[in-house]
Amino acid sequence: MKKISKEQIQRWRVEIQNAEKFRDEQFGKNADNDTLLSGENIGYYDMGVSKRFLEENNIADPVSVFNVIGPIVDNIIPTLSSKEPYIVSLPKRRNEDDQMSAPIAGEILNYHYKELGLKGVNKDVIFDGYVLGMGVSKIGYTTKFGTVPTEETIEKEKKDREKSKFQKIKESLGLSKPKKEETRENPELNEFIRSESPFVSYVNPYRFGIDPRATCIEEANFVFEEIPKRLSDVKKNKTYKNTEDLKGEPLDQNLGKNIPETEVENFKIVILYEIHYKTEDGINILTLAKNEHEWQALRHDESIYEMDGFQYELITFNKHRHRLYPISDITKIRGLQDRIQQTLENILEQVDKYVPKLFVDETGLTVQGKASLETGGIGANVYTNKNPNEVVKEASFTQLKGDLVALIDKVLEIMMLMTGLTKAQLLGITQAQTATEAQIGQGGMNLRLAEKSDIVSDFQARQVRKLWQVEQQFVAFEEIDLITGEQSIDPNTNLPRYSWVADIDSDMSEKLSKGEYRFLIEVGNVEKPDLPMLRKSIENFVNILGGPGVLQAIAAQGWKIELVEIIREYMKLHPNMFKVPGKIIKPIQNPMQAGLPPQATGGAVGAVPGLLQNPPPNNADIISAAAGEKGAGAPMA
């Protein structure tokens, strides 16, 4: 632990307090009884109103809420979140080792993307980025001693790993009896933060702060995270020093009376501040604890991570260089949500106060009839001296103002304009009179969402790069088994057989640890694919391949078409009919069993059937035939 004086601790205490004050004023707060700025957006998403709105309008309990913000967010977030993310790794250098190892690096990242639950983490981070204005994630490595690795704990973990490898070798040679494997215990409550593994975790943006002098995290001198922990857990953590005098936050008086003295530390909370600050030599990590009226230093070390910048990665959709904490789209439109709610309350109030009015000719009523009309219940008999239609008549007044209903519709249009959604998406109906009008509206929406999707893609690419830097530094690649997918069906058991990537040896592990790669990641599509259209497209594509001489021309140029893979992908579009394509598509053990000549299963042309092994026609004829010319019939596509 690096030395730190009381004056330096006091300096960081002031820095944190100033940064928290700036964050609360510019970004907001979200506490039980204290919400401010973006903190109110969560209430708007959940209920359509905020506590502030109810208090300002003296509404104890709203009769009904027309929540527009909730459906807007529920339309946007699934569009931006990855459906089936796939990471592609490309070599950054013209290096043979990098070109050989790049595909394996991509498979390792895809493996960890699923194992570490990144899809769920990023969905929460993207939600914060859109609803609140800023989403935060943290990338790191967890040792068996916790999520704050030091050189000492990493070195100890490496020695334990080498001992384990040596023990397995001895067991395989019969030189030692098998030992029971140690059960890895997760040092954190989060089940996706596992011992001896990298992690990507969600960070509450209201417990995260940036140097207020900066306009972006890249230019910040420091960032910090507020971490509440149980006092007992802090004292057990061996990476923390000076914990013996910690007392934690005071307990509620009523709660404290029922807790035995020996169990108090399991209920008390300590507020930790994990500060990452830049120096000339790199980044240092300082952990301070609030200890009643004093702050105590528990950890002060150089960061052991060899990654670009801080461990934290942010996503924002409205960021510019004139403001550190950006404003979200929801903050911009929530005033319109208030106006919609006020208008709705006025409409419902008019409806509730509507009382039918009657015109009555008293001379036409009997005494008993008058009493029945005034005080009688449902089904009362009202006696008249004349024709009832001439004695009693209901007055019809237009109590509900149509302007209020029209106002709600206009406010909705403004909200759609500000968020980029179309009214058809939000309500499921469209007011477009022609297909052209609908297409123009959809185009404007796609433009905005495409820009947001690019922001998400860039964020995840930065996140994945830092994750790979952690893996290069700490992960033992030889211990990872990578599956490529289903290959075939075992003819004896009728169960699927799976293909695996070749074992990563020490030579490949060395290439991976030194390689330099660029990572691309695909996020979810703006539009959900239409399965019937996809099926028809594949059918048209197969028809083109089945045209006269197409496969011949491709084979003559030294290429081949894997028809089996095309059929396999087509069958995936019919999941109800073809649940396991491998049970239908099976390799031929003996070519003669299928009635094919042996020469039809090999060669440079890639298994072109014998009937197609004639001199290839002219390429122009192939294109013309595919287009339906020269008497070839209807076009193939």
Residue, then its C-alpha position, 0 to 999 in steps of 0.5 A: m500500500k502506497k503511503i498517503s498523508k492525512e492532508q492528502i486524504q482531506r484533499w480527496r475528501v474535498e474533491i469527492q464532495n465537490a464532484e458529488k455536488f456538481r453531479d447532483e446539480q448537473f445530472g440529478k439524484n435518485a434517493d428514496n426521498d430525494t429525486l432531482l433532474s434525471g432521477e425523476n425520469i425513472g418515475y415517469y417511466d414507471m408511472g407516467v408522473s413524478k412526485r414533484f408533479l403530484e405535489e405541484n398540482n395538489i394531486a394526492d392520487p391520480v385518477s388515471v395516468f396516460n403514460v406515454i414515456g413508458p411505451i416510448v422507452d419500451n420501443i427504443i431499448p429493444t431496438l438498441s439492445s443486441k439480439e444475438p451479438y457476434i464479435v468479429s476479430l480482425p488482425k491490426r498488423r500484417n503479422e502471420d501470428d495475428q492472422m492465425s490467432a485473430p479468429i480464436a480471439g473472437e471466439i474467446l470473446n464470444y464465449h465470455y460475452k455469454e458466460l459473463g452475462l454481458k447481454g443483460v448488463n449492457k441492456d441495463v447500461i443502455f437503459d440508463g444511457y437513454v432514460l437518464g442520459m448516461g450509462v456506466s459499466k466496469i471492466g476488470y478481473t476477479t481473483k479468489f480474493g476479490t474484485v480489486p486485484t493487486e500484484e500480490t494476489i495475482e502472483k499468488e493466483k498464478k502460483d496456485r494455478e501452476k501447482s494445479k497444472f503440475q498436480k494434473i500432470k502427476e495424476s495423468l502419469g499415475l504418480s499421484k492420487p487424484k485430489k478433490e478439486e477446490t470449489r471456487e467461491n465467488p467473492e461478490l454477491n453478483e453471480f456473474i462476477r466469478s472467481e478467477s475470471p474477467f467481469v463486466s458489471y453494471v454501475n449505478p450512475y448516481r454512485f459514479g462521478i467524474d472530475p468536474r473540471a473535465t468535459c468528458i471522461e477521457e479528459a478527466n483527472f479522476v473518476f470515482e465509484e461509491i460502493p456501500k458494503r457490509l462492515s463485516d465484509v470490509k473487515k474480512n477483505k484482506t486487500y484492505k488495510n486499516t479496517e480495525d477502527l471502522k465503525g460504519e454508518p449508524l443503525d436505525q434506533n428501532l432496528g438496533k435494539n433487536i440485533p445482538e452485539t456480536e451481529v451488529e457488523n453484519f448489519k452496519i454499512v460502510i460507504l467506500y469511495e473507489i477513486h481512480y486517478k491519473t499520474e505520470d506513471g499511470i493510474n492509481i487506485l485509492t479506496l477511502a471509507k467514511n468512518e463517522h466524521e473521518w475518512q480512512a484510507l483502506r487501499h492505495d496502489e498502482s493499478i495493475y491493469e494494462m488497459d486503455g484509460f479507466q476501467y469504466e466505459l460510458i454510453t451517452f446519446n446526446k453528448h457534446r463537449h460543452r457539458l459533462y453530464p448530457i441530458s436525455d431524450i426523456t428529460k426533454i419530453r417529460g414536460l409534455q408528459d405533464r401537460i398530457q396528464q394535466t389535460l387528462e385530469n381535466i377531461l376526467e374531472q368534467v366527465d365525473k362532474y357531468v350531471p344530467k339536467l331535466f326540464v320539468d312542467e310542474t303542472g303536469l306532475t302529481v304530488q307523488g310524481k314530483a316526489s318520485l322524480e326528486t328522491g326516487g331511486i332506480g325504477a321509481n314510478v313518476y305519475t303525470n297528468k299529461n303525456p310524459n313526453e310533454v312534462v319531462k325532457e332531458a337537457s343535452f349540454t356538451q360538457l366535454k370540450g373537444d379542444l382538450v382531446a385534440l390537444i392531447d393528440k397534438v402533444l403526442e405528435i410533438m413528443m414523437l418528433m422529439t424522440g424519433l418514433t412514429k405514431a404508428q409504432l407507439l399506437g399501432i395505427t397510422q394516419a398516413q394516407t398513402a404508402t409514400e407518406a408512411q415510408i417517409g415517416q419510417g425513414g425519419m425514424n430509422l435515421r435517428l435510431a440508426e445513429k443511436s445504434d452506431i453509438v451502441s456499437d461503438f460503446q460495445a466495441r470499446q468495452v470489448r477491447k478493454l475486456w480483451q486487454v484484461e483477458q490478455q493479461f490474466v486469463a489462462f487461454e489453455e483452460i478454455d474449451l470453445i464450441t463451434g456448434e452442432q455438426s451432425i447426429d451420432p448414428n448409434t445414439n441419435l444424439p447431436r455431435y458437436s464440433w470444438v475448436a482445437d485445443i489452445d496450446s502454449d504456443m497459441s496462448e502466447k500468440l493470443s497474449k501478444g496479438e493486436y486485434r480490432f473488434l467489430i460487434e453487431v447490435g440488434n436490427v432496427e426492424k425485426p426480420d419478416l420470416p416469410m420474406l427471408r424464406k422467399s429470398i433464400e428460395n429465390f437465391v437457390n433458384i438462381l443457383g439451380g439455373p443452367g450452368v451457374l454451378q459450372a461457371i462458379a466451379a470453373q473459376g475455382w470456387k464452390i457453393e456449400l448447398v448443405e449450409i444454405i439448406r441448413e440456414y433455410m431449415k432454421l427459418h422453420p423451427n417448428m418443422f425442423k427442430v434439429p437440422g442435423k437429424i435430417i442432413k447427415p454426411i455420406q459415409n460411402p459415396m456409392q451408397a447414394g448412387l453417385p460416382p466417386q468422382a462426384t464427391g471430391g476434386a477442385v470443383g467442390a462436389v459438382p454433380g456429374l450431369l453438370q460437368n460439361p463445358p460451362p456456358n457463356n457468363a452472359d447466357i447465365i445472367s440472361a437466363a437468370a433474368g428470364e431472357k432467351g426463352a428461359g422462362a420467368p426471372m429467378a428472383 
